[in-house]
Amino acid sequence: MATEVTEEHIATTHRLRIRHETSFEYDNEVTASYNEVRMTPVSDQHQTTLHSRLDIRPSAAVFRYRDYWGTEAAAFDINVPHRELHVIATSLIDTWEYPAFRPGGWQRLSDPANRDRLTEYLRHTPRTEPNDELAGLVGDIVRGDTPDEAALATSRFVHDQIEYVPGATGVHTSVTDVWSEHKGVCQDIAHLTIAMLRTAGIPARYVSGYLHPKAEANTGEPVIGQSHAWVEWWDGGWHAYDPTNAIPAGPEHVVVARGREYADVAPFKGLFSGNASSKLDVSVEITLLS
């Protein structure tokens, strides 16, 4: 669920086209399915979504809404018997460097108004609850640094300690399991970074999206990508960092959703009715247009 890159990916602006296809094949006919997807990139200070489209087979009426975290979600039901389900999300996005901000310092983080406003990004979730060993490491890493310096040191620590191994874990893996095995995917590395930042008293959130994986790709050349995950921490403003690759998030990163952890931002959730098992196939194609 991630792609590793190098610092040469950091550039000024990009126009990207993304095609994200999710397919299910059932070994028996299912009578209905109920689904929810989060595949539409956001528009904010880092990017603008110029076009977004969702194609579904079998066809279905789509109900779009903004969820609690501000993500555009699309819900649809298929109430006819089917043996396959295909969802294709295509988007055209302009991206640029994240805006700079002036760090606020520990005093601003300790302000009751800020802590109340950001409380959901300070509290652990079941996936991000650290054990005593992890919690004890935080003090050694943070030391007397500013919040921004502490967060950067923490992100680099996790990058150095956790080996990126595709397929090593699943969507329900906890940070204690990741730390025990010292390997995982981008989702795990983001969760572990968030766990340590929150333990240090730094608000942190999980970011789901895409990453263009090839700096050397020619304009107009489609490349195989994957969904990706990174983190943002708050120190007077939201600072985005990719701990899997140990680089600041930049124009190669496309944001789809933000939340406390993966469960808040999962690209696809669904249920089906019928006596069948399913086979999942996901493909992502990213093209740099300019």
C-alpha positions as CSV (number, residue, x, y, z in Angstrom):
1,M,0.0,0.0,0.0
2,A,2.9,2.4,-0.6
3,T,5.7,3.3,-2.8
4,E,9.2,4.5,-1.7
5,V,10.7,7.5,-3.3
6,T,13.7,9.8,-2.9
7,E,14.2,13.5,-2.1
8,E,14.4,14.3,-5.8
9,H,10.7,14.0,-5.9
10,I,10.3,17.4,-4.2
11,A,9.3,19.9,-7.0
12,T,7.2,23.0,-7.4
13,T,3.9,22.2,-9.0
14,H,2.3,19.2,-10.8
15,R,-0.8,18.3,-12.7
16,L,-1.7,14.7,-12.2
17,R,-4.2,12.3,-13.6
18,I,-5.1,9.4,-11.3
19,R,-7.1,6.2,-12.2
20,H,-7.9,4.0,-9.2
21,E,-9.8,0.8,-10.0
22,T,-11.2,-1.6,-7.4
23,S,-12.7,-4.9,-8.5
24,F,-14.4,-7.7,-6.7
25,E,-15.1,-11.1,-8.1
26,Y,-17.5,-13.5,-6.3
27,D,-17.3,-17.3,-6.6
28,N,-21.1,-17.4,-6.4
29,E,-23.8,-14.9,-7.4
30,V,-24.5,-12.3,-4.7
31,T,-28.0,-10.8,-4.4
32,A,-27.0,-7.3,-3.3
33,S,-24.0,-5.2,-2.1
34,Y,-23.8,-2.0,0.0
35,N,-20.7,0.1,-0.5
36,E,-19.0,3.4,0.5
37,V,-15.9,4.8,-1.2
38,R,-13.5,7.7,-0.4
39,M,-11.5,8.2,-3.6
40,T,-12.1,11.9,-4.5
41,P,-9.1,14.1,-3.8
42,V,-9.7,17.2,-1.6
43,S,-9.3,20.8,-2.7
44,D,-7.3,22.9,-0.2
45,Q,-4.1,25.0,0.2
46,H,-2.0,22.1,-1.2
47,Q,-4.1,21.0,-4.2
48,T,-7.1,21.6,-6.4
49,T,-9.3,18.9,-7.8
50,L,-10.2,20.0,-11.3
51,H,-12.3,16.9,-12.2
52,S,-13.4,13.7,-10.5
53,R,-15.6,10.9,-11.8
54,L,-16.8,7.6,-10.4
55,D,-17.8,4.8,-12.7
56,I,-19.5,1.7,-11.2
57,R,-20.5,-1.6,-12.8
58,P,-23.2,-2.8,-12.4
59,S,-24.5,0.7,-12.5
60,A,-25.8,2.3,-9.4
61,A,-27.1,5.6,-8.1
62,V,-24.5,7.4,-6.0
63,F,-25.2,9.5,-2.9
64,R,-22.3,11.9,-2.2
65,Y,-21.7,13.6,1.1
66,R,-19.0,15.1,3.4
67,D,-18.2,12.9,6.3
68,Y,-17.4,14.1,9.8
69,W,-13.7,14.5,8.9
70,G,-14.4,16.6,5.8
71,T,-13.8,13.8,3.2
72,E,-16.1,13.4,0.2
73,A,-17.7,10.0,0.5
74,A,-19.8,8.2,-2.1
75,A,-22.3,5.6,-1.0
76,F,-24.1,3.2,-3.4
77,D,-26.2,0.0,-3.3
78,I,-26.5,-2.6,-5.9
79,N,-29.7,-4.5,-5.6
80,V,-29.5,-6.9,-8.5
81,P,-27.7,-10.2,-8.5
82,H,-24.1,-9.9,-9.7
83,R,-20.8,-11.8,-9.7
84,E,-18.5,-8.9,-10.2
85,L,-18.2,-5.3,-8.9
86,H,-16.0,-2.7,-10.5
87,V,-15.4,0.8,-9.2
88,I,-13.2,3.2,-11.2
89,A,-12.3,6.6,-9.8
90,T,-10.6,9.0,-12.1
91,S,-9.3,12.4,-11.0
92,L,-7.4,15.4,-12.4
93,I,-5.5,17.4,-9.8
94,D,-3.2,20.4,-9.6
95,T,-0.8,20.1,-6.6
96,W,2.0,22.4,-5.2
97,E,4.2,22.7,-2.2
98,Y,2.5,22.8,1.2
99,P,2.2,26.4,2.5
100,A,4.8,27.5,5.1
101,F,3.7,28.5,8.6
102,R,5.4,29.8,11.7
103,P,5.7,27.1,14.4
104,G,3.8,27.8,17.5
105,G,5.9,26.2,20.2
106,W,5.0,24.1,23.3
107,Q,3.2,27.0,25.0
108,R,0.7,27.2,22.1
109,L,0.2,23.5,22.1
110,S,-0.5,23.6,25.9
111,D,-3.2,26.3,25.4
112,P,-6.5,24.8,26.7
113,A,-8.4,26.2,23.7
114,N,-6.1,24.5,21.2
115,R,-6.1,21.2,23.1
116,D,-9.8,21.2,23.2
117,R,-10.1,22.0,19.5
118,L,-7.6,19.3,18.6
119,T,-8.5,16.7,21.2
120,E,-9.4,14.0,18.6
121,Y,-5.9,14.2,17.3
122,L,-4.4,13.9,20.7
123,R,-6.2,10.8,21.9
124,H,-5.1,7.3,21.0
125,T,-7.3,4.9,19.0
126,P,-7.1,1.1,19.3
127,R,-4.7,0.9,16.4
128,T,-2.5,3.8,17.8
129,E,-2.4,2.9,21.5
130,P,1.4,2.5,22.4
131,N,2.7,0.0,24.9
132,D,4.9,1.1,27.8
133,E,8.1,0.5,25.8
134,L,7.0,2.8,23.0
135,A,5.7,5.4,25.3
136,G,9.0,5.4,27.2
137,L,11.0,6.0,24.0
138,V,9.2,9.3,23.3
139,G,10.9,11.3,26.0
140,D,14.3,10.3,24.8
141,I,13.5,11.3,21.2
142,V,11.7,14.6,22.0
143,R,14.1,16.0,24.6
144,G,14.1,19.8,24.7
145,D,13.3,20.3,21.0
146,T,10.5,22.5,19.7
147,P,7.3,20.6,18.7
148,D,8.2,20.8,15.0
149,E,11.7,19.5,15.7
150,A,10.4,16.8,18.0
151,A,7.9,15.7,15.4
152,L,10.5,15.6,12.6
153,A,12.9,13.6,14.9
154,T,10.1,11.2,15.7
155,S,9.2,10.6,12.1
156,R,12.8,9.9,11.2
157,F,13.1,7.6,14.1
158,V,10.2,5.5,12.9
159,H,11.5,5.5,9.4
160,D,14.9,4.2,10.6
161,Q,13.4,1.6,12.9
162,I,10.6,0.1,10.7
163,E,11.5,-1.8,7.5
164,Y,9.1,-1.2,4.7
165,V,7.9,-4.7,3.6
166,P,4.9,-4.9,1.3
167,G,2.3,-7.3,2.5
168,A,3.9,-7.7,6.0
169,T,0.7,-6.6,7.8
170,G,-3.0,-6.0,7.4
171,V,-5.4,-3.2,7.9
172,H,-6.1,-4.2,11.5
173,T,-2.5,-4.3,12.7
174,S,-1.7,-2.4,15.8
175,V,1.4,-0.2,16.5
176,T,2.6,-2.6,19.2
177,D,2.6,-5.4,16.6
178,V,4.5,-3.3,14.1
179,W,7.0,-2.3,16.7
180,S,7.5,-5.9,17.8
181,E,8.1,-7.1,14.2
182,H,10.0,-3.9,13.1
183,K,8.4,-4.1,9.7
184,G,5.3,-2.9,8.0
185,V,3.7,-0.8,5.2
186,C,3.0,2.9,4.9
187,Q,-0.2,2.5,6.9
188,D,1.8,1.0,9.9
189,I,4.6,3.6,9.7
190,A,2.0,6.4,9.7
191,H,0.1,4.8,12.7
192,L,3.3,4.3,14.7
193,T,4.5,7.9,14.0
194,I,1.1,9.2,15.1
195,A,1.1,7.1,18.2
196,M,4.5,8.6,19.3
197,L,3.5,12.2,18.4
198,R,0.3,12.0,20.4
199,T,2.2,10.5,23.4
200,A,4.5,13.6,23.2
201,G,1.4,15.9,23.3
202,I,1.6,16.8,19.6
203,P,-1.7,16.6,17.7
204,A,-1.3,14.3,14.7
205,R,-3.6,12.9,12.0
206,Y,-3.5,10.2,9.4
207,V,-3.5,11.2,5.7
208,S,-4.7,8.9,3.0
209,G,-4.1,9.5,-0.7
210,Y,-1.7,8.8,-3.6
211,L,2.0,9.3,-4.3
212,H,3.5,9.6,-7.8
213,P,6.4,7.1,-7.5
214,K,8.8,8.0,-10.3
215,A,10.7,11.3,-10.4
216,E,12.2,10.3,-13.7
217,A,8.9,9.6,-15.4
218,N,8.3,11.5,-18.6
219,T,5.3,13.9,-18.9
220,G,2.3,12.0,-20.1
221,E,3.8,8.6,-19.1
222,P,1.4,6.5,-17.0
223,V,3.1,4.8,-14.1
224,I,1.9,2.1,-11.7
225,G,1.2,3.6,-8.3
226,Q,-0.6,2.6,-5.1
227,S,-2.6,4.2,-2.3
228,H,-0.3,5.8,0.2
229,A,-0.4,7.1,3.8
230,W,1.5,9.8,5.6
231,V,1.0,12.1,8.6
232,E,0.3,15.7,9.5
233,W,1.1,17.2,12.9
234,W,0.0,20.5,14.3
235,D,2.4,23.2,15.6
236,G,0.5,26.4,14.9
237,G,-0.4,24.9,11.5
238,W,-0.5,21.5,9.9
239,H,2.9,20.2,8.8
240,A,2.8,17.2,6.4
241,Y,5.5,14.6,6.4
242,D,5.9,11.2,4.8
243,P,7.7,8.9,7.3
244,T,7.8,5.9,5.0
245,N,10.1,7.8,2.7
246,A,11.5,10.3,5.2
247,I,10.6,13.3,3.1
248,P,8.2,16.3,3.5
249,A,4.9,15.7,1.7
250,G,5.0,17.7,-1.6
251,P,3.4,18.0,-5.0
252,E,3.8,14.3,-5.6
253,H,1.4,13.6,-2.7
254,V,-2.3,13.8,-3.4
255,V,-4.6,14.0,-0.4
256,V,-7.9,12.2,-0.4
257,A,-8.8,12.0,3.2
258,R,-7.6,12.9,6.8
259,G,-8.7,11.3,10.1
260,R,-7.5,9.8,13.3
261,E,-6.3,6.6,11.7
262,Y,-7.0,4.3,8.7
263,A,-10.5,3.3,9.8
264,D,-11.6,7.0,9.4
265,V,-10.4,7.2,5.8
266,A,-10.5,3.7,4.2
267,P,-10.9,4.0,0.4
268,F,-13.5,1.2,0.2
269,K,-15.9,-0.2,2.7
270,G,-18.6,-2.7,1.8
271,L,-20.9,-5.6,2.6
272,F,-22.7,-8.1,0.3
273,S,-25.6,-10.5,0.7
274,G,-25.1,-14.1,-0.5
275,N,-23.3,-17.3,0.0
276,A,-20.0,-16.4,-1.7
277,S,-16.4,-15.5,-1.1
278,S,-14.8,-12.5,-2.9
279,K,-11.5,-11.9,-4.6
280,L,-10.2,-8.3,-4.5
281,D,-8.0,-6.6,-7.1
282,V,-6.8,-3.0,-6.9
283,S,-4.8,-1.0,-9.4
284,V,-3.7,2.6,-9.4
285,E,-2.3,4.5,-12.4
286,I,-0.8,7.9,-12.0
287,T,0.2,10.2,-14.9
288,L,2.2,13.4,-14.6
289,L,0.7,15.8,-17.1
290,S,2.8,18.9,-16.4
